[in-house]
């Protein structure tokens, strides 16, 4: 069901090309509030391998990124504890957009406007390939999960809620 339409470059794909990272492109019809589950359904992917990029903030309103399986939620309490922070919560959409440079629903962990610490659900790193947003709504890129650690310095945590 994957459409093979050409997608213009995004800051995320520029970043990956600059670092010579191989990736695959997957486009789908964006649905408001459809999330990673809708993307997985349209593309015939395992929703657990589709990874959402969440921009959150700590108690001092410093931004951070959390990468989580598309079919799981984040325990902000556990994240704060494992990250050594007092409190973590989601950013308001307009604040998240300011930090990342991406529209909510099209946020990629790569090529963000601001450099932010990145936390990744540890089991994401066990997959042979994962699918993250490519910097535009309706656009996923397939990459090796090791890229998250190698290029972004993503630190593994165990914060998924069932």
TORSEVEX-292200 format. One record per residue (C-alpha): residue number from 1; residue in three letters; x, y, z. Coordinates in steps of 0.25 Angstrom, whole numbers, plus 5000, padded with zeros to 4 digits. Layout:
BEGIN
  pos  code     X     Y     Z
  NUM   Ala     X     Y     Z
...
% end
This chain:
BEGIN
  pos  code     X     Y     Z
    1   Unk  5000  5000  5000
    2   Unk  5012  5009  5001
    3   Unk  5012  5020  4991
    4   Unk  5025  5023  4983
    5   Unk  5023  5038  4982
    6   Unk  5035  5046  4982
    7   Unk  5037  5054  4995
    8   Unk  5045  5066  4995
    9   Unk  5057  5067  5005
   10   Unk  5055  5071  5019
   11   Unk  5065  5075  5030
   12   Unk  5064  5060  5035
   13   Unk  5068  5054  5021
   14   Unk  5079  5065  5019
   15   Unk  5084  5061  5033
   16   Unk  5084  5046  5029
   17   Unk  5091  5049  5016
   18   Unk  5101  5058  5022
   19   Unk  5105  5046  5031
   20   Unk  5104  5036  5020
   21   Unk  5093  5028  5027
   22   Unk  5085  5018  5018
   23   Unk  5070  5020  5019
   24   Unk  5057  5016  5012
   25   Unk  5045  5025  5010
   26   Unk  5031  5022  5012
   27   Unk  5019  5031  5010
   28   Unk  5005  5030  5014
   29   Unk  4992  5038  5015
   30   Unk  4994  5046  5028
   31   Unk  4981  5046  5037
   32   Unk  4980  5056  5049
   33   Unk  4982  5049  5062
   34   Unk  4984  5036  5054
   35   Unk  4998  5035  5060
   36   Unk  5008  5023  5058
   37   Unk  4997  5013  5058
   38   Unk  4990  5019  5046
   39   Unk  5004  5020  5038
   40   Unk  5007  5005  5042
   41   Unk  4993  5001  5037
   42   Unk  4994  5008  5024
   43   Unk  5008  5003  5021
   44   Unk  5006  4989  5026
   45   Unk  5017  4991  5037
   46   Unk  5018  4985  5051
   47   Unk  5013  4997  5060
   48   Unk  5023  4993  5070
   49   Unk  5034  4996  5060
   50   Unk  5028  5010  5056
   51   Unk  5035  5019  5066
   52   Unk  5028  5032  5070
   53   Unk  5037  5045  5073
   54   Unk  5031  5052  5085
   55   Unk  5037  5066  5090
   56   Unk  5036  5067  5105
   57   Unk  5041  5077  5115
   58   Unk  5047  5075  5129
   59   Unk  5044  5083  5141
   60   Unk  5052  5095  5136
   61   Unk  5045  5095  5123
   62   Unk  5057  5089  5116
   63   Unk  5053  5081  5104
   64   Unk  5057  5067  5102
   65   Unk  5053  5056  5092
   66   Unk  5047  5042  5095
   67   Unk  5046  5031  5084
   68   Unk  5035  5021  5087
   69   Unk  5028  5010  5081
   70   Unk  5016  5015  5073
   71   Unk  5007  5006  5081
   72   Unk  5012  5010  5095
   73   Unk  5011  5022  5104
   74   Unk  5022  5028  5112
   75   Unk  5022  5027  5127
   76   Unk  5027  5041  5130
   77   Unk  5029  5038  5144
   78   Unk  5039  5026  5141
   79   Unk  5046  5035  5130
   80   Unk  5048  5046  5140
   81   Unk  5054  5036  5150
   82   Unk  5063  5029  5140
   83   Unk  5068  5042  5133
   84   Unk  5071  5048  5147
   85   Unk  5061  5059  5146
   86   Unk  5050  5064  5156
   87   Unk  5039  5064  5146
   88   Unk  5036  5062  5131
   89   Unk  5024  5065  5123
   90   Unk  5019  5067  5109
   91   Unk  5022  5081  5102
   92   Unk  5010  5089  5097
   93   Unk  5010  5087  5082
   94   Unk  5014  5101  5078
   95   Unk  5026  5100  5088
   96   Unk  5030  5086  5083
   97   Unk  5030  5092  5069
   98   Unk  5039  5104  5073
   99   Unk  5049  5094  5079
  100   Unk  5049  5084  5067
  101   Unk  5046  5092  5055
  102   Unk  5036  5082  5051
  103   Unk  5021  5082  5051
  104   Unk  5014  5073  5061
  105   Unk  5011  5060  5054
  106   Unk  5023  5062  5046
  107   Unk  5034  5062  5056
  108   Unk  5047  5055  5053
  109   Unk  5058  5053  5063
  110   Unk  5068  5056  5052
  111   Unk  5071  5070  5048
  112   Unk  5064  5077  5059
  113   Unk  5065  5093  5061
  114   Unk  5071  5091  5075
  115   Unk  5080  5080  5080
  116   Unk  5073  5073  5090
  117   Unk  5076  5061  5099
  118   Unk  5070  5048  5093
  119   Unk  5064  5036  5101
  120   Unk  5060  5024  5094
  121   Unk  5051  5012  5099
  122   Unk  5062  5001  5101
  123   Unk  5054  4990  5093
  124   Unk  5054  4999  5081
  125   Unk  5068  4997  5079
  126   Unk  5066  4981  5078
  127   Unk  5059  4983  5064
  128   Unk  5066  4980  5051
  129   Unk  5060  4993  5045
  130   Unk  5051  5004  5051
  131   Unk  5042  5014  5044
  132   Unk  5043  5029  5049
  133   Unk  5037  5041  5044
  134   Unk  5045  5047  5033
  135   Unk  5041  5062  5036
  136   Unk  5028  5063  5029
  137   Unk  5014  5058  5032
  138   Unk  5011  5045  5024
  139   Unk  5026  5042  5023
  140   Unk  5034  5031  5030
  141   Unk  5048  5027  5028
  142   Unk  5053  5013  5031
  143   Unk  5067  5012  5038
  144   Unk  5075  5003  5046
  145   Unk  5072  5006  5061
  146   Unk  5087  5007  5064
  147   Unk  5087  5021  5057
  148   Unk  5079  5027  5068
  149   Unk  5091  5024  5078
  150   Unk  5102  5027  5068
  151   Unk  5097  5040  5063
  152   Unk  5088  5045  5073
  153   Unk  5094  5040  5086
  154   Unk  5081  5034  5089
  155   Unk  5081  5028  5103
  156   Unk  5073  5015  5106
  157   Unk  5062  5015  5117
  158   Unk  5051  5006  5120
  159   Unk  5038  5015  5121
  160   Unk  5028  5009  5113
  161   Unk  5014  5007  5118
  162   Unk  5006  4994  5114
% end
